[in-house]
Amino acid sequence: MSFPEPLPAAVAGLGPIGLATLRALIEDPGFVPAGVLEFRRERREPAWLEQADPRAAPLFACAEVEELAEGCRPAVAFVTTGSRAAEVAPLVAALLERSVSVVASCEELAEPRLHPREHLLLSRSAAAGGARFVATGVNPGFVLDYLPAVLLTAVGGWSVIAERRVDSLTRRPQLRAKTGAGLDPARFAREVRGHVGLKESAALVLRALGHHRLDAIEESLEPVLAERDIQSPEGGIARGQAAGVRQVARATALGREVVRLELVIAAGTERPEDRVEVDGKNPVKLVIPGGLHGESATVTRMLNAARPLLSRAPGVYTVLDLPPLG
């Protein structure tokens, strides 16, 4: 099946990632922004769209999937409405059934086989509409899974350690709130659930290593306690309060740990970086000083996934199934 050039594309969900995706679409000559799907009425109004970005004001905006599919006929929709598979899958399925392929930022759908009910729904919908689906971002979708997989293709190996260290003071306030910055340890334990998608990344790395025991994954989460008083835009973080979160996913195969992924997102993190180590016959370590910017990298990964996805047969895919560029 051939698709028009530039590609007509829509964005579903106008939160921070959705708006960043829309702006990137407008600026990318490879796409034609065709419309917006947004359930909040005020964000469909031309005045709100113009305030968000004047270039978005003329776009077709609606709240119904059928209306979007018929009104602007996008070849692909970028869905940025949530992180949980159960919440996002029904919207994605409705688009697929109407022959609109989907690239989503939903972390849990980065490895749909960990969520059998949603995987089945999306597979049936893709087959019915002749459409395609993948979820990607900076993580899951790149640093802690795709990047290790690419290294494995060159050096082989039998285990992977990957770490992402982020100073949340350089990111949006929502990230500091999500990671519990400023909470006392007891409240952190009650309220913070951490980053979604680490288990999915571990499952993807297991696949890249040739293991298919997708159930042999354990996760842990703990606060990163401030060792000194820290000033943030929202106020002070006192010594002993949570500065953020440390999450670890461990995957075992044949009785030994073969994947260890660690994510640290905390205010004042020293030496922020992305690091991947592959142990094997030819061990290798890759370090990205400062690390990738999560929001920018997520948007770029989504846009760059569209053409490789559309080149495949209808179905449900992961980033491991697609080349880096179309």
C-alpha positions as CSV (number, residue, x, y, z in Angstrom):
1,M,0.0,0.0,0.0
2,S,1.3,3.4,-0.9
3,F,0.9,6.6,1.1
4,P,0.9,10.2,0.0
5,E,3.9,12.4,0.5
6,P,4.0,14.4,2.6
7,L,2.1,12.2,5.1
8,P,-1.2,13.5,6.4
9,A,-1.0,13.1,10.2
10,A,-3.1,13.8,13.2
11,V,-2.4,14.2,16.9
12,A,-4.6,12.7,19.6
13,G,-4.2,14.4,23.0
14,L,-3.0,17.9,23.5
15,G,-1.1,17.6,26.8
16,P,2.6,18.7,26.8
17,I,3.8,15.8,24.7
18,G,0.9,16.1,22.3
19,L,1.5,19.8,21.8
20,A,5.2,19.3,21.3
21,T,4.3,16.6,18.7
22,L,1.9,18.9,16.9
23,R,4.5,21.7,16.7
24,A,7.1,19.2,15.3
25,L,4.6,18.0,12.7
26,I,4.0,21.6,11.6
27,E,7.7,22.2,11.2
28,D,8.5,18.8,9.5
29,P,8.1,19.0,5.7
30,G,7.6,15.3,5.6
31,F,4.2,15.6,7.2
32,V,1.0,17.6,6.7
33,P,-0.8,18.2,10.0
34,A,-4.3,17.1,9.2
35,G,-6.3,17.3,12.4
36,V,-6.5,17.1,16.2
37,L,-8.4,14.6,18.4
38,E,-9.0,16.1,21.8
39,F,-11.7,15.2,24.3
40,R,-11.5,18.5,26.3
41,R,-13.8,20.9,24.6
42,E,-11.8,24.1,25.4
43,R,-8.7,22.6,23.7
44,R,-10.6,22.2,20.5
45,E,-11.5,25.8,20.3
46,P,-9.6,27.9,17.7
47,A,-8.7,30.5,20.4
48,W,-7.1,27.9,22.6
49,L,-5.2,26.3,19.7
50,E,-4.0,29.7,18.5
51,Q,-2.7,30.5,22.0
52,A,-0.9,27.2,22.1
53,D,0.5,27.7,18.6
54,P,-0.9,30.2,16.1
55,R,-0.1,27.7,13.3
56,A,-2.5,25.2,14.9
57,A,-5.6,27.4,14.9
58,P,-6.8,26.4,11.3
59,L,-6.6,22.7,12.0
60,F,-9.6,20.4,12.0
61,A,-10.3,19.6,15.6
62,C,-12.9,17.1,17.0
63,A,-13.7,14.7,19.8
64,E,-14.8,11.6,17.9
65,V,-12.5,9.0,16.2
66,E,-14.9,8.5,13.3
67,E,-15.1,12.3,12.7
68,L,-11.3,12.5,12.7
69,A,-10.9,9.5,10.3
70,E,-13.6,10.9,7.9
71,G,-12.9,14.6,8.3
72,C,-9.2,14.7,7.6
73,R,-8.2,11.1,6.6
74,P,-4.8,10.9,8.3
75,A,-2.4,8.1,7.2
76,V,-1.1,8.1,10.8
77,A,-2.2,9.4,14.2
78,F,0.2,10.2,17.0
79,V,-1.6,9.2,20.2
80,T,-0.3,10.9,23.4
81,T,-3.2,10.5,25.8
82,G,-1.7,8.3,28.5
83,S,0.8,5.7,29.9
84,R,-1.5,2.8,30.8
85,A,-2.4,0.1,28.2
86,A,-6.0,-0.3,29.5
87,E,-6.7,3.4,29.2
88,V,-5.1,4.0,25.8
89,A,-5.8,0.7,23.9
90,P,-9.6,1.4,23.2
91,L,-8.8,4.7,21.5
92,V,-5.9,3.1,19.5
93,A,-8.2,0.2,18.5
94,A,-10.9,2.6,17.3
95,L,-8.4,4.4,15.0
96,L,-6.9,1.1,13.7
97,E,-10.4,-0.2,12.8
98,R,-10.9,3.0,10.7
99,S,-7.6,2.3,8.8
100,V,-5.6,4.9,10.6
101,S,-2.2,3.6,11.7
102,V,-1.0,4.7,15.1
103,V,2.3,5.7,16.7
104,A,1.7,6.1,20.5
105,S,3.7,7.3,23.4
106,C,1.9,4.9,25.8
107,E,4.7,3.2,27.8
108,E,2.9,0.0,28.7
109,L,2.1,-0.6,25.0
110,A,5.8,-0.5,24.1
111,E,5.7,-4.3,24.6
112,P,2.0,-5.2,24.1
113,R,2.6,-8.9,24.9
114,L,2.9,-8.0,28.6
115,H,-0.7,-6.9,28.3
116,P,-2.5,-9.9,26.6
117,R,-6.0,-8.4,26.6
118,E,-4.9,-5.1,25.0
119,H,-2.6,-7.0,22.6
120,L,-5.4,-9.1,21.3
121,L,-7.7,-6.1,20.9
122,L,-5.1,-4.1,19.0
123,S,-4.1,-7.2,16.8
124,R,-7.8,-7.7,15.8
125,S,-8.4,-4.0,15.2
126,A,-5.2,-3.7,13.0
127,A,-6.3,-6.7,11.0
128,A,-9.8,-5.4,10.5
129,G,-8.7,-1.9,9.4
130,G,-5.5,-2.9,7.5
131,A,-3.5,-0.6,9.9
132,R,-0.3,-0.7,11.9
133,F,0.6,0.1,15.5
134,V,3.8,0.8,17.5
135,A,4.5,2.6,20.8
136,T,7.8,4.4,21.3
137,G,9.5,7.3,23.1
138,V,12.8,8.0,24.9
139,N,12.0,5.2,27.3
140,P,10.5,2.8,26.6
141,G,11.5,3.0,23.0
142,F,15.2,4.0,23.0
143,V,17.7,4.5,25.8
144,L,17.0,1.4,27.9
145,D,15.9,-1.0,25.2
146,Y,16.4,-0.1,21.6
147,L,19.9,1.3,22.1
148,P,21.0,-1.9,23.9
149,A,19.4,-4.0,21.2
150,V,21.4,-2.1,18.5
151,L,24.6,-2.7,20.4
152,L,23.9,-6.4,20.7
153,T,23.6,-6.7,16.9
154,A,27.3,-5.6,16.6
155,V,29.0,-7.2,19.6
156,G,26.7,-10.0,20.8
157,G,26.5,-10.6,24.5
158,W,24.8,-12.4,27.3
159,S,23.8,-9.6,29.7
160,V,22.8,-5.9,29.6
161,I,23.1,-3.2,32.3
162,A,21.5,0.1,31.3
163,E,21.0,3.2,33.4
164,R,19.4,6.6,32.9
165,R,20.1,9.4,35.4
166,V,18.0,12.6,35.0
167,D,18.2,15.8,37.0
168,S,14.5,16.7,37.3
169,L,15.4,20.4,37.9
170,T,16.0,20.6,34.2
171,R,12.6,19.2,33.3
172,R,8.9,20.2,33.5
173,P,7.3,20.6,36.9
174,Q,5.1,17.6,36.2
175,L,8.1,15.3,36.3
176,R,9.2,16.5,39.7
177,A,5.6,16.0,41.0
178,K,5.4,12.5,39.5
179,T,8.7,11.4,41.1
180,G,7.8,12.7,44.6
181,A,10.2,15.6,44.9
182,G,9.7,17.3,48.3
183,L,7.7,14.4,49.9
184,D,8.7,12.8,53.2
185,P,9.6,9.1,52.9
186,A,6.3,7.9,54.3
187,R,4.2,9.9,52.0
188,F,6.4,8.9,49.1
189,A,5.7,5.3,49.8
190,R,2.0,5.9,49.8
191,E,1.7,8.1,46.8
192,V,4.5,7.6,44.3
193,R,4.2,4.9,41.6
194,G,7.2,6.0,39.6
195,H,7.9,5.8,35.9
196,V,5.7,3.6,33.8
197,G,7.4,1.3,31.2
198,L,10.6,0.0,32.9
199,K,9.2,-3.6,32.9
200,E,8.4,-3.2,29.2
201,S,11.9,-2.1,28.4
202,A,13.3,-5.1,30.3
203,A,11.1,-7.4,28.3
204,L,12.3,-5.9,25.0
205,V,16.0,-6.3,26.1
206,L,15.2,-10.0,27.0
207,R,13.9,-10.4,23.4
208,A,17.0,-8.8,22.0
209,L,19.1,-11.3,24.0
210,G,17.1,-14.2,22.6
211,H,15.2,-15.0,25.7
212,H,11.4,-15.3,25.7
213,R,10.6,-15.7,29.4
214,L,8.7,-12.4,29.6
215,D,7.4,-13.2,33.0
216,A,10.8,-13.4,34.7
217,I,11.0,-9.6,35.5
218,E,11.0,-8.0,38.9
219,E,10.8,-4.2,39.7
220,S,11.7,-2.2,42.7
221,L,11.2,1.5,43.6
222,E,12.6,3.6,46.3
223,P,13.0,7.4,47.0
224,V,16.3,9.2,46.4
225,L,16.7,11.1,49.6
226,A,18.1,14.6,49.5
227,E,21.6,14.8,51.1
228,R,21.4,18.6,51.3
229,D,18.7,21.3,51.0
230,I,17.7,21.8,47.4
231,Q,15.9,24.7,45.8
232,S,13.4,23.9,43.1
233,P,10.9,26.2,41.3
234,E,8.1,24.8,43.4
235,G,9.9,25.4,46.7
236,G,12.6,23.9,48.9
237,I,13.4,20.2,49.2
238,A,14.8,19.7,52.7
239,R,17.6,17.3,53.5
240,G,16.0,13.9,54.2
241,Q,13.0,14.5,52.0
242,A,12.6,12.7,48.7
243,A,14.4,14.4,45.8
244,G,13.0,11.9,43.3
245,V,12.9,8.2,42.6
246,R,15.1,5.3,41.8
247,Q,13.6,2.3,39.9
248,V,15.3,-0.9,39.0
249,A,14.0,-3.7,36.8
250,R,15.8,-7.1,36.9
251,A,15.2,-9.9,34.4
252,T,16.5,-13.4,34.9
253,A,16.9,-16.3,32.4
254,L,18.2,-19.8,33.1
255,G,18.7,-18.9,36.8
256,R,20.9,-15.8,36.3
257,E,20.3,-12.1,36.0
258,V,20.7,-11.1,32.4
259,V,19.1,-7.6,32.3
260,R,19.4,-4.8,34.9
261,L,17.8,-1.5,34.1
262,E,18.0,1.5,36.5
263,L,16.2,4.8,36.2
264,V,17.0,7.7,38.5
265,I,15.0,10.9,38.2
266,A,15.7,13.3,41.0
267,A,16.2,17.0,41.7
268,G,19.9,17.8,41.8
269,T,21.1,14.5,40.3
270,E,24.9,14.6,39.8
271,R,26.4,13.4,36.6
272,P,23.1,13.0,34.6
273,E,23.8,10.5,31.8
274,D,22.5,7.6,29.8
275,R,24.7,4.5,30.0
276,V,24.5,1.1,28.4
277,E,26.9,-1.8,29.2
278,V,26.8,-5.1,27.2
279,D,28.7,-8.0,28.8
280,G,29.8,-10.8,26.5
281,K,32.7,-11.9,24.3
282,N,33.3,-8.3,23.2
283,P,32.1,-6.2,26.2
284,V,31.2,-2.6,25.4
285,K,30.1,0.5,27.3
286,L,28.3,3.5,25.8
287,V,27.8,6.7,27.8
288,I,25.8,9.8,26.7
289,P,27.0,12.6,29.0
290,G,24.0,14.7,30.1
291,G,21.6,12.1,28.7
292,L,18.9,12.7,26.1
293,H,16.2,15.2,26.7
294,G,13.1,13.1,27.4
295,E,10.3,15.2,25.8
296,S,12.3,16.2,22.7
297,A,13.6,12.7,22.1
298,T,10.1,11.2,22.6
299,V,8.6,13.4,20.0
300,T,11.5,12.8,17.5
301,R,11.3,9.0,18.1
302,M,7.5,9.1,17.4
303,L,7.8,11.0,14.1
304,N,10.7,8.9,12.9
305,A,8.7,5.7,13.5
306,A,5.9,6.7,11.2
307,R,7.4,5.7,7.8
308,P,9.1,2.5,9.0
309,L,5.8,1.5,10.5
310,L,3.8,2.3,7.4
311,S,6.2,0.2,5.3
312,R,5.2,-3.0,7.2
313,A,2.3,-5.2,6.8
314,P,-0.8,-4.5,8.9
315,G,-0.2,-5.5,12.5
316,V,1.1,-4.7,16.0
317,Y,4.8,-4.0,16.3
318,T,7.5,-3.0,18.8
319,V,10.5,-0.8,18.2
320,L,12.6,-3.9,17.8
321,D,10.6,-4.8,14.6
322,L,11.3,-1.5,12.9
323,P,14.4,0.1,11.3
324,P,15.5,3.4,12.7
325,L,14.4,5.4,9.7
326,G,12.0,4.9,6.8
